[in-house]
Amino acid sequence: MKISTRTSNIRTIRHGDAKFMLQDGLVICPRAGFEINDKCPREYKMIISECINNGWIKPVAHVYGKELTMDALR
């Protein structure tokens, strides 16, 4: 039996990491975030907001390592 291993090229970027924010001239935005539908009940929106504000739910982005390399070269 042959078992081969490979290193993943996928990197995880978390809120607070240097590469989490994208910059394009005057525009700065996070790589990942949350989108809550307008039909979501207000009470749920408030609970989700509290969870985000307290750090219980955090945005995370997954990118290929080559994307980070190309971003650094720009």
PyMOL Python script that loads the backbone (N, CA, C, O; Angstrom):
from pymol import cmd

cmd.read_pdbstr("""\
ATOM      1  N   MET A   1       0.840  -1.167   0.000  1.00  0.00           N
ATOM      2  CA  MET A   1       0.000   0.000   0.000  1.00  0.00           C
ATOM      3  C   MET A   1       0.889   1.235   0.000  1.00  0.00           C
ATOM      4  O   MET A   1       1.817   1.348   0.801  1.00  0.00           O
ATOM      5  N   LYS A   2       0.597   2.150  -0.900  1.00  0.00           N
ATOM      6  CA  LYS A   2       1.360   3.382  -0.984  1.00  0.00           C
ATOM      7  C   LYS A   2       0.492   4.547  -0.523  1.00  0.00           C
ATOM      8  O   LYS A   2      -0.621   4.743  -1.011  1.00  0.00           O
ATOM      9  N   ILE A   3       1.016   5.310   0.418  1.00  0.00           N
ATOM     10  CA  ILE A   3       0.321   6.491   0.920  1.00  0.00           C
ATOM     11  C   ILE A   3       1.181   7.699   0.577  1.00  0.00           C
ATOM     12  O   ILE A   3       2.363   7.760   0.918  1.00  0.00           O
ATOM     13  N   SER A   4       0.581   8.628  -0.084  1.00  0.00           N
ATOM     14  CA  SER A   4       1.318   9.847  -0.415  1.00  0.00           C
ATOM     15  C   SER A   4       0.658  11.031   0.277  1.00  0.00           C
ATOM     16  O   SER A   4      -0.557  11.070   0.472  1.00  0.00           O
ATOM     17  N   THR A   5       1.486  11.981   0.635  1.00  0.00           N
ATOM     18  CA  THR A   5       0.972  13.187   1.292  1.00  0.00           C
ATOM     19  C   THR A   5       1.259  14.388   0.414  1.00  0.00           C
ATOM     20  O   THR A   5       2.161  14.377  -0.425  1.00  0.00           O
ATOM     21  N   ARG A   6       0.482  15.402   0.629  1.00  0.00           N
ATOM     22  CA  ARG A   6       0.642  16.627  -0.136  1.00  0.00           C
ATOM     23  C   ARG A   6       0.310  17.798   0.776  1.00  0.00           C
ATOM     24  O   ARG A   6      -0.618  17.729   1.582  1.00  0.00           O
ATOM     25  N   THR A   7       1.066  18.855   0.644  1.00  0.00           N
ATOM     26  CA  THR A   7       0.801  20.060   1.412  1.00  0.00           C
ATOM     27  C   THR A   7      -0.287  20.867   0.705  1.00  0.00           C
ATOM     28  O   THR A   7      -0.227  21.081  -0.506  1.00  0.00           O
ATOM     29  N   SER A   8      -1.254  21.299   1.456  1.00  0.00           N
ATOM     30  CA  SER A   8      -2.354  22.073   0.887  1.00  0.00           C
ATOM     31  C   SER A   8      -1.893  23.470   0.507  1.00  0.00           C
ATOM     32  O   SER A   8      -1.076  24.076   1.200  1.00  0.00           O
ATOM     33  N   ASN A   9      -2.424  23.971  -0.596  1.00  0.00           N
ATOM     34  CA  ASN A   9      -2.133  25.334  -1.034  1.00  0.00           C
ATOM     35  C   ASN A   9      -3.194  26.316  -0.556  1.00  0.00           C
ATOM     36  O   ASN A   9      -3.147  27.496  -0.904  1.00  0.00           O
ATOM     37  N   ILE A  10      -4.136  25.847   0.226  1.00  0.00           N
ATOM     38  CA  ILE A  10      -5.209  26.705   0.729  1.00  0.00           C
ATOM     39  C   ILE A  10      -4.785  27.288   2.068  1.00  0.00           C
ATOM     40  O   ILE A  10      -4.318  26.575   2.956  1.00  0.00           O
ATOM     41  N   ARG A  11      -4.956  28.593   2.193  1.00  0.00           N
ATOM     42  CA  ARG A  11      -4.604  29.295   3.424  1.00  0.00           C
ATOM     43  C   ARG A  11      -5.866  29.903   4.036  1.00  0.00           C
ATOM     44  O   ARG A  11      -6.775  30.330   3.324  1.00  0.00           O
ATOM     45  N   THR A  12      -5.901  29.931   5.348  1.00  0.00           N
ATOM     46  CA  THR A  12      -7.021  30.526   6.073  1.00  0.00           C
ATOM     47  C   THR A  12      -6.583  31.892   6.583  1.00  0.00           C
ATOM     48  O   THR A  12      -5.527  32.040   7.199  1.00  0.00           O
ATOM     49  N   ILE A  13      -7.418  32.879   6.312  1.00  0.00           N
ATOM     50  CA  ILE A  13      -7.155  34.238   6.777  1.00  0.00           C
ATOM     51  C   ILE A  13      -8.283  34.628   7.718  1.00  0.00           C
ATOM     52  O   ILE A  13      -9.461  34.509   7.382  1.00  0.00           O
ATOM     53  N   ARG A  14      -7.908  35.091   8.891  1.00  0.00           N
ATOM     54  CA  ARG A  14      -8.902  35.466   9.887  1.00  0.00           C
ATOM     55  C   ARG A  14      -8.964  36.976  10.056  1.00  0.00           C
ATOM     56  O   ARG A  14      -8.012  37.697   9.758  1.00  0.00           O
ATOM     57  N   HIS A  15     -10.104  37.427  10.541  1.00  0.00           N
ATOM     58  CA  HIS A  15     -10.285  38.851  10.832  1.00  0.00           C
ATOM     59  C   HIS A  15      -9.182  39.281  11.789  1.00  0.00           C
ATOM     60  O   HIS A  15      -8.966  38.641  12.818  1.00  0.00           O
ATOM     61  N   GLY A  16      -8.497  40.342  11.462  1.00  0.00           N
ATOM     62  CA  GLY A  16      -7.374  40.804  12.278  1.00  0.00           C
ATOM     63  C   GLY A  16      -6.031  40.486  11.633  1.00  0.00           C
ATOM     64  O   GLY A  16      -5.035  41.140  11.943  1.00  0.00           O
ATOM     65  N   ASP A  17      -5.979  39.480  10.731  1.00  0.00           N
ATOM     66  CA  ASP A  17      -4.757  39.179   9.995  1.00  0.00           C
ATOM     67  C   ASP A  17      -4.478  40.317   9.016  1.00  0.00           C
ATOM     68  O   ASP A  17      -5.404  40.979   8.547  1.00  0.00           O
ATOM     69  N   ALA A  18      -3.217  40.539   8.714  1.00  0.00           N
ATOM     70  CA  ALA A  18      -2.825  41.649   7.841  1.00  0.00           C
ATOM     71  C   ALA A  18      -3.478  41.570   6.462  1.00  0.00           C
ATOM     72  O   ALA A  18      -3.828  42.605   5.894  1.00  0.00           O
ATOM     73  N   LYS A  19      -3.649  40.378   5.918  1.00  0.00           N
ATOM     74  CA  LYS A  19      -4.181  40.217   4.564  1.00  0.00           C
ATOM     75  C   LYS A  19      -5.702  40.068   4.521  1.00  0.00           C
ATOM     76  O   LYS A  19      -6.259  39.806   3.455  1.00  0.00           O
ATOM     77  N   PHE A  20      -6.376  40.227   5.645  1.00  0.00           N
ATOM     78  CA  PHE A  20      -7.826  40.063   5.664  1.00  0.00           C
ATOM     79  C   PHE A  20      -8.539  41.188   4.922  1.00  0.00           C
ATOM     80  O   PHE A  20      -9.584  40.970   4.309  1.00  0.00           O
ATOM     81  N   MET A  21      -7.979  42.375   4.980  1.00  0.00           N
ATOM     82  CA  MET A  21      -8.593  43.522   4.319  1.00  0.00           C
ATOM     83  C   MET A  21      -8.039  43.671   2.903  1.00  0.00           C
ATOM     84  O   MET A  21      -6.827  43.611   2.697  1.00  0.00           O
ATOM     85  N   LEU A  22      -8.928  43.864   1.934  1.00  0.00           N
ATOM     86  CA  LEU A  22      -8.554  44.114   0.550  1.00  0.00           C
ATOM     87  C   LEU A  22      -8.514  45.616   0.329  1.00  0.00           C
ATOM     88  O   LEU A  22      -9.385  46.343   0.807  1.00  0.00           O
ATOM     89  N   GLN A  23      -7.496  46.085  -0.401  1.00  0.00           N
ATOM     90  CA  GLN A  23      -7.375  47.510  -0.681  1.00  0.00           C
ATOM     91  C   GLN A  23      -7.250  47.710  -2.179  1.00  0.00           C
ATOM     92  O   GLN A  23      -6.445  47.056  -2.843  1.00  0.00           O
ATOM     93  N   ASP A  24      -8.049  48.613  -2.699  1.00  0.00           N
ATOM     94  CA  ASP A  24      -8.036  48.932  -4.123  1.00  0.00           C
ATOM     95  C   ASP A  24      -8.180  50.443  -4.270  1.00  0.00           C
ATOM     96  O   ASP A  24      -9.279  50.955  -4.480  1.00  0.00           O
ATOM     97  N   GLY A  25      -7.078  51.134  -4.160  1.00  0.00           N
ATOM     98  CA  GLY A  25      -7.145  52.594  -4.217  1.00  0.00           C
ATOM     99  C   GLY A  25      -7.787  53.147  -2.959  1.00  0.00           C
ATOM    100  O   GLY A  25      -7.245  53.006  -1.863  1.00  0.00           O
ATOM    101  N   LEU A  26      -8.942  53.776  -3.117  1.00  0.00           N
ATOM    102  CA  LEU A  26      -9.635  54.363  -1.973  1.00  0.00           C
ATOM    103  C   LEU A  26     -10.554  53.378  -1.257  1.00  0.00           C
ATOM    104  O   LEU A  26     -11.019  53.653  -0.150  1.00  0.00           O
ATOM    105  N   VAL A  27     -10.817  52.239  -1.881  1.00  0.00           N
ATOM    106  CA  VAL A  27     -11.758  51.269  -1.317  1.00  0.00           C
ATOM    107  C   VAL A  27     -11.014  50.243  -0.469  1.00  0.00           C
ATOM    108  O   VAL A  27     -10.027  49.656  -0.912  1.00  0.00           O
ATOM    109  N   ILE A  28     -11.492  50.039   0.738  1.00  0.00           N
ATOM    110  CA  ILE A  28     -10.965  49.010   1.635  1.00  0.00           C
ATOM    111  C   ILE A  28     -12.148  48.187   2.114  1.00  0.00           C
ATOM    112  O   ILE A  28     -13.127  48.734   2.622  1.00  0.00           O
ATOM    113  N   CYS A  29     -12.059  46.853   1.950  1.00  0.00           N
ATOM    114  CA  CYS A  29     -13.156  45.996   2.400  1.00  0.00           C
ATOM    115  C   CYS A  29     -12.597  44.656   2.882  1.00  0.00           C
ATOM    116  O   CYS A  29     -11.515  44.244   2.466  1.00  0.00           O
ATOM    117  N   PRO A  30     -13.335  43.985   3.756  1.00  0.00           N
ATOM    118  CA  PRO A  30     -12.878  42.678   4.237  1.00  0.00           C
ATOM    119  C   PRO A  30     -13.034  41.609   3.164  1.00  0.00           C
ATOM    120  O   PRO A  30     -13.908  41.715   2.304  1.00  0.00           O
ATOM    121  N   ARG A  31     -12.178  40.563   3.210  1.00  0.00           N
ATOM    122  CA  ARG A  31     -12.266  39.439   2.281  1.00  0.00           C
ATOM    123  C   ARG A  31     -13.516  38.600   2.527  1.00  0.00           C
ATOM    124  O   ARG A  31     -14.047  37.987   1.601  1.00  0.00           O
ATOM    125  N   ALA A  32     -13.972  38.575   3.738  1.00  0.00           N
ATOM    126  CA  ALA A  32     -15.131  37.749   4.085  1.00  0.00           C
ATOM    127  C   ALA A  32     -16.015  38.515   5.052  1.00  0.00           C
ATOM    128  O   ALA A  32     -15.572  39.453   5.714  1.00  0.00           O
ATOM    129  N   GLY A  33     -17.251  38.107   5.121  1.00  0.00           N
ATOM    130  CA  GLY A  33     -18.182  38.770   6.022  1.00  0.00           C
ATOM    131  C   GLY A  33     -19.464  37.980   6.127  1.00  0.00           C
ATOM    132  O   GLY A  33     -19.512  36.799   5.783  1.00  0.00           O
ATOM    133  N   PHE A  34     -20.485  38.631   6.598  1.00  0.00           N
ATOM    134  CA  PHE A  34     -21.785  38.002   6.771  1.00  0.00           C
ATOM    135  C   PHE A  34     -22.823  38.807   6.010  1.00  0.00           C
ATOM    136  O   PHE A  34     -22.780  40.037   6.009  1.00  0.00           O
ATOM    137  N   GLU A  35     -23.736  38.132   5.376  1.00  0.00           N
ATOM    138  CA  GLU A  35     -24.848  38.797   4.702  1.00  0.00           C
ATOM    139  C   GLU A  35     -26.130  38.227   5.292  1.00  0.00           C
ATOM    140  O   GLU A  35     -26.381  37.024   5.224  1.00  0.00           O
ATOM    141  N   ILE A  36     -26.927  39.099   5.864  1.00  0.00           N
ATOM    142  CA  ILE A  36     -28.176  38.676   6.497  1.00  0.00           C
ATOM    143  C   ILE A  36     -29.327  39.159   5.630  1.00  0.00           C
ATOM    144  O   ILE A  36     -29.423  40.349   5.327  1.00  0.00           O
ATOM    145  N   ASN A  37     -30.188  38.254   5.235  1.00  0.00           N
ATOM    146  CA  ASN A  37     -31.326  38.548   4.383  1.00  0.00           C
ATOM    147  C   ASN A  37     -32.279  39.514   5.086  1.00  0.00           C
ATOM    148  O   ASN A  37     -32.436  39.459   6.306  1.00  0.00           O
ATOM    149  N   ASP A  38     -32.909  40.391   4.320  1.00  0.00           N
ATOM    150  CA  ASP A  38     -33.869  41.352   4.884  1.00  0.00           C
ATOM    151  C   ASP A  38     -35.044  40.669   5.576  1.00  0.00           C
ATOM    152  O   ASP A  38     -35.665  41.247   6.468  1.00  0.00           O
ATOM    153  N   LYS A  39     -35.346  39.454   5.170  1.00  0.00           N
ATOM    154  CA  LYS A  39     -36.478  38.721   5.753  1.00  0.00           C
ATOM    155  C   LYS A  39     -36.144  38.065   7.089  1.00  0.00           C
ATOM    156  O   LYS A  39     -37.022  37.515   7.753  1.00  0.00           O
ATOM    157  N   CYS A  40     -34.880  38.126   7.476  1.00  0.00           N
ATOM    158  CA  CYS A  40     -34.485  37.566   8.770  1.00  0.00           C
ATOM    159  C   CYS A  40     -35.169  38.368   9.876  1.00  0.00           C
ATOM    160  O   CYS A  40     -35.119  39.598   9.867  1.00  0.00           O
ATOM    161  N   PRO A  41     -35.799  37.693  10.817  1.00  0.00           N
ATOM    162  CA  PRO A  41     -36.474  38.415  11.907  1.00  0.00           C
ATOM    163  C   PRO A  41     -35.494  39.296  12.694  1.00  0.00           C
ATOM    164  O   PRO A  41     -34.339  38.934  12.913  1.00  0.00           O
ATOM    165  N   ARG A  42     -35.987  40.442  13.103  1.00  0.00           N
ATOM    166  CA  ARG A  42     -35.158  41.414  13.830  1.00  0.00           C
ATOM    167  C   ARG A  42     -34.466  40.795  15.042  1.00  0.00           C
ATOM    168  O   ARG A  42     -33.299  41.086  15.307  1.00  0.00           O
ATOM    169  N   GLU A  43     -35.175  39.948  15.772  1.00  0.00           N
ATOM    170  CA  GLU A  43     -34.611  39.328  16.978  1.00  0.00           C
ATOM    171  C   GLU A  43     -33.382  38.484  16.628  1.00  0.00           C
ATOM    172  O   GLU A  43     -32.390  38.491  17.357  1.00  0.00           O
ATOM    173  N   TYR A  44     -33.453  37.761  15.514  1.00  0.00           N
ATOM    174  CA  TYR A  44     -32.323  36.935  15.086  1.00  0.00           C
ATOM    175  C   TYR A  44     -31.153  37.823  14.648  1.00  0.00           C
ATOM    176  O   TYR A  44     -29.995  37.522  14.939  1.00  0.00           O
ATOM    177  N   LYS A  45     -31.464  38.912  13.951  1.00  0.00           N
ATOM    178  CA  LYS A  45     -30.414  39.848  13.543  1.00  0.00           C
ATOM    179  C   LYS A  45     -29.683  40.384  14.768  1.00  0.00           C
ATOM    180  O   LYS A  45     -28.457  40.497  14.769  1.00  0.00           O
ATOM    181  N   MET A  46     -30.440  40.711  15.806  1.00  0.00           N
ATOM    182  CA  MET A  46     -29.846  41.237  17.035  1.00  0.00           C
ATOM    183  C   MET A  46     -28.958  40.183  17.710  1.00  0.00           C
ATOM    184  O   MET A  46     -27.883  40.502  18.217  1.00  0.00           O
ATOM    185  N   ILE A  47     -29.416  38.933  17.712  1.00  0.00           N
ATOM    186  CA  ILE A  47     -28.621  37.848  18.317  1.00  0.00           C
ATOM    187  C   ILE A  47     -27.334  37.636  17.527  1.00  0.00           C
ATOM    188  O   ILE A  47     -26.257  37.500  18.107  1.00  0.00           O
ATOM    189  N   ILE A  48     -27.454  37.609  16.185  1.00  0.00           N
ATOM    190  CA  ILE A  48     -26.276  37.423  15.340  1.00  0.00           C
ATOM    191  C   ILE A  48     -25.305  38.583  15.540  1.00  0.00           C
ATOM    192  O   ILE A  48     -24.098  38.371  15.655  1.00  0.00           O
ATOM    193  N   SER A  49     -25.824  39.799  15.582  1.00  0.00           N
ATOM    194  CA  SER A  49     -24.992  40.983  15.806  1.00  0.00           C
ATOM    195  C   SER A  49     -24.252  40.892  17.137  1.00  0.00           C
ATOM    196  O   SER A  49     -23.065  41.210  17.211  1.00  0.00           O
ATOM    197  N   GLU A  50     -24.942  40.461  18.179  1.00  0.00           N
ATOM    198  CA  GLU A  50     -24.307  40.308  19.494  1.00  0.00           C
ATOM    199  C   GLU A  50     -23.201  39.264  19.444  1.00  0.00           C
ATOM    200  O   GLU A  50     -22.130  39.454  20.020  1.00  0.00           O
ATOM    201  N   CYS A  51     -23.467  38.160  18.749  1.00  0.00           N
ATOM    202  CA  CYS A  51     -22.458  37.100  18.629  1.00  0.00           C
ATOM    203  C   CYS A  51     -21.215  37.602  17.896  1.00  0.00           C
ATOM    204  O   CYS A  51     -20.094  37.297  18.304  1.00  0.00           O
ATOM    205  N   ILE A  52     -21.402  38.363  16.824  1.00  0.00           N
ATOM    206  CA  ILE A  52     -20.272  38.919  16.071  1.00  0.00           C
ATOM    207  C   ILE A  52     -19.513  39.924  16.929  1.00  0.00           C
ATOM    208  O   ILE A  52     -18.284  39.883  16.993  1.00  0.00           O
ATOM    209  N   ASN A  53     -20.238  40.825  17.587  1.00  0.00           N
ATOM    210  CA  ASN A  53     -19.602  41.848  18.424  1.00  0.00           C
ATOM    211  C   ASN A  53     -18.818  41.259  19.588  1.00  0.00           C
ATOM    212  O   ASN A  53     -17.819  41.837  20.017  1.00  0.00           O
ATOM    213  N   ASN A  54     -19.259  40.115  20.104  1.00  0.00           N
ATOM    214  CA  ASN A  54     -18.568  39.471  21.224  1.00  0.00           C
ATOM    215  C   ASN A  54     -17.499  38.480  20.770  1.00  0.00           C
ATOM    216  O   ASN A  54     -16.823  37.867  21.596  1.00  0.00           O
ATOM    217  N   GLY A  55     -17.351  38.325  19.459  1.00  0.00           N
ATOM    218  CA  GLY A  55     -16.322  37.420  18.949  1.00  0.00           C
ATOM    219  C   GLY A  55     -16.690  35.955  19.002  1.00  0.00           C
ATOM    220  O   GLY A  55     -15.826  35.093  18.844  1.00  0.00           O
ATOM    221  N   TRP A  56     -17.960  35.658  19.221  1.00  0.00           N
ATOM    222  CA  TRP A  56     -18.399  34.256  19.261  1.00  0.00           C
ATOM    223  C   TRP A  56     -18.564  33.688  17.854  1.00  0.00           C
ATOM    224  O   TRP A  56     -18.437  32.482  17.646  1.00  0.00           O
ATOM    225  N   ILE A  57     -18.847  34.558  16.898  1.00  0.00           N
ATOM    226  CA  ILE A  57     -18.893  34.214  15.473  1.00  0.00           C
ATOM    227  C   ILE A  57     -17.909  35.145  14.789  1.00  0.00           C
ATOM    228  O   ILE A  57     -17.973  36.361  14.967  1.00  0.00           O
ATOM    229  N   LYS A  58     -16.985  34.572  13.994  1.00  0.00           N
ATOM    230  CA  LYS A  58     -15.951  35.381  13.350  1.00  0.00           C
ATOM    231  C   LYS A  58     -15.906  35.087  11.850  1.00  0.00           C
ATOM    232  O   LYS A  58     -16.045  33.934  11.440  1.00  0.00           O
ATOM    233  N   PRO A  59     -15.712  36.119  11.033  1.00  0.00           N
ATOM    234  CA  PRO A  59     -15.552  35.873   9.597  1.00  0.00           C
ATOM    235  C   PRO A  59     -14.190  35.247   9.326  1.00  0.00           C
ATOM    236  O   PRO A  59     -13.189  35.628   9.933  1.00  0.00           O
ATOM    237  N   VAL A  60     -14.161  34.281   8.410  1.00  0.00           N
ATOM    238  CA  VAL A  60     -12.938  33.601   8.011  1.00  0.00           C
ATOM    239  C   VAL A  60     -12.950  33.483   6.498  1.00  0.00           C
ATOM    240  O   VAL A  60     -13.991  33.191   5.910  1.00  0.00           O
ATOM    241  N   ALA A  61     -11.801  33.706   5.852  1.00  0.00           N
ATOM    242  CA  ALA A  61     -11.690  33.556   4.402  1.00  0.00           C
ATOM    243  C   ALA A  61     -10.677  32.468   4.095  1.00  0.00           C
ATOM    244  O   ALA A  61      -9.669  32.334   4.790  1.00  0.00           O
ATOM    245  N   HIS A  62     -10.947  31.693   3.055  1.00  0.00           N
ATOM    246  CA  HIS A  62     -10.012  30.681   2.580  1.00  0.00           C
ATOM    247  C   HIS A  62      -9.576  31.084   1.182  1.00  0.00           C
ATOM    248  O   HIS A  62     -10.409  31.316   0.306  1.00  0.00           O
ATOM    249  N   VAL A  63      -8.267  31.165   0.975  1.00  0.00           N
ATOM    250  CA  VAL A  63      -7.724  31.555  -0.323  1.00  0.00           C
ATOM    251  C   VAL A  63      -6.565  30.631  -0.672  1.00  0.00           C
ATOM    252  O   VAL A  63      -5.976  29.990   0.198  1.00  0.00           O
ATOM    253  N   TYR A  64      -6.250  30.576  -1.973  1.00  0.00           N
ATOM    254  CA  TYR A  64      -5.068  29.840  -2.401  1.00  0.00           C
ATOM    255  C   TYR A  64      -3.832  30.635  -2.024  1.00  0.00           C
ATOM    256  O   TYR A  64      -3.835  31.865  -2.080  1.00  0.00           O
ATOM    257  N   GLY A  65      -2.789  29.941  -1.645  1.00  0.00           N
ATOM    258  CA  GLY A  65      -1.537  30.594  -1.277  1.00  0.00           C
ATOM    259  C   GLY A  65      -1.020  31.495  -2.384  1.00  0.00           C
ATOM    260  O   GLY A  65      -0.448  32.549  -2.108  1.00  0.00           O
ATOM    261  N   LYS A  66      -1.217  31.088  -3.650  1.00  0.00           N
ATOM    262  CA  LYS A  66      -0.732  31.904  -4.780  1.00  0.00           C
ATOM    263  C   LYS A  66      -1.455  33.250  -4.846  1.00  0.00           C
ATOM    264  O   LYS A  66      -0.887  34.227  -5.335  1.00  0.00           O
ATOM    265  N   GLU A  67      -2.693  33.317  -4.366  1.00  0.00           N
ATOM    266  CA  GLU A  67      -3.400  34.596  -4.326  1.00  0.00           C
ATOM    267  C   GLU A  67      -2.707  35.554  -3.370  1.00  0.00           C
ATOM    268  O   GLU A  67      -2.575  36.743  -3.657  1.00  0.00           O
ATOM    269  N   LEU A  68      -2.264  35.030  -2.232  1.00  0.00           N
ATOM    270  CA  LEU A  68      -1.561  35.868  -1.266  1.00  0.00           C
ATOM    271  C   LEU A  68      -0.214  36.312  -1.818  1.00  0.00           C
ATOM    272  O   LEU A  68       0.215  37.444  -1.596  1.00  0.00           O
ATOM    273  N   THR A  69       0.456  35.406  -2.542  1.00  0.00           N
ATOM    274  CA  THR A  69       1.736  35.744  -3.150  1.00  0.00           C
ATOM    275  C   THR A  69       1.571  36.833  -4.188  1.00  0.00           C
ATOM    276  O   THR A  69       2.334  37.800  -4.206  1.00  0.00           O
ATOM    277  N   MET A  70       0.572  36.682  -5.060  1.00  0.00           N
ATOM    278  CA  MET A  70       0.326  37.687  -6.101  1.00  0.00           C
ATOM    279  C   MET A  70      -0.075  39.019  -5.478  1.00  0.00           C
ATOM    280  O   MET A  70       0.319  40.081  -5.960  1.00  0.00           O
ATOM    281  N   ASP A  71      -0.856  38.957  -4.409  1.00  0.00           N
ATOM    282  CA  ASP A  71      -1.273  40.179  -3.714  1.00  0.00           C
ATOM    283  C   ASP A  71      -0.068  40.894  -3.143  1.00  0.00           C
ATOM    284  O   ASP A  71       0.013  42.121  -3.199  1.00  0.00           O
ATOM    285  N   ALA A  72       0.885  40.126  -2.584  1.00  0.00           N
ATOM    286  CA  ALA A  72       2.082  40.723  -1.996  1.00  0.00           C
ATOM    287  C   ALA A  72       2.994  41.335  -3.065  1.00  0.00           C
ATOM    288  O   ALA A  72       3.703  42.305  -2.798  1.00  0.00           O
ATOM    289  N   LEU A  73       2.974  40.772  -4.262  1.00  0.00           N
ATOM    290  CA  LEU A  73       3.820  41.278  -5.345  1.00  0.00           C
ATOM    291  C   LEU A  73       3.290  42.575  -5.964  1.00  0.00           C
ATOM    292  O   LEU A  73       4.045  43.315  -6.593  1.00  0.00           O
ATOM    293  N   ARG A  74       2.002  42.849  -5.788  1.00  0.00           N
ATOM    294  CA  ARG A  74       1.424  44.087  -6.365  1.00  0.00           C
ATOM    295  C   ARG A  74       1.892  45.310  -5.669  1.00  0.00           C
ATOM    296  O   ARG A  74       1.498  46.418  -6.035  1.00  0.00           O
TER     297      ARG A  74
END
""", "prot")
cmd.dss("prot")
cmd.show_as("cartoon", "prot")
cmd.util.cbc("prot")
cmd.orient("prot")
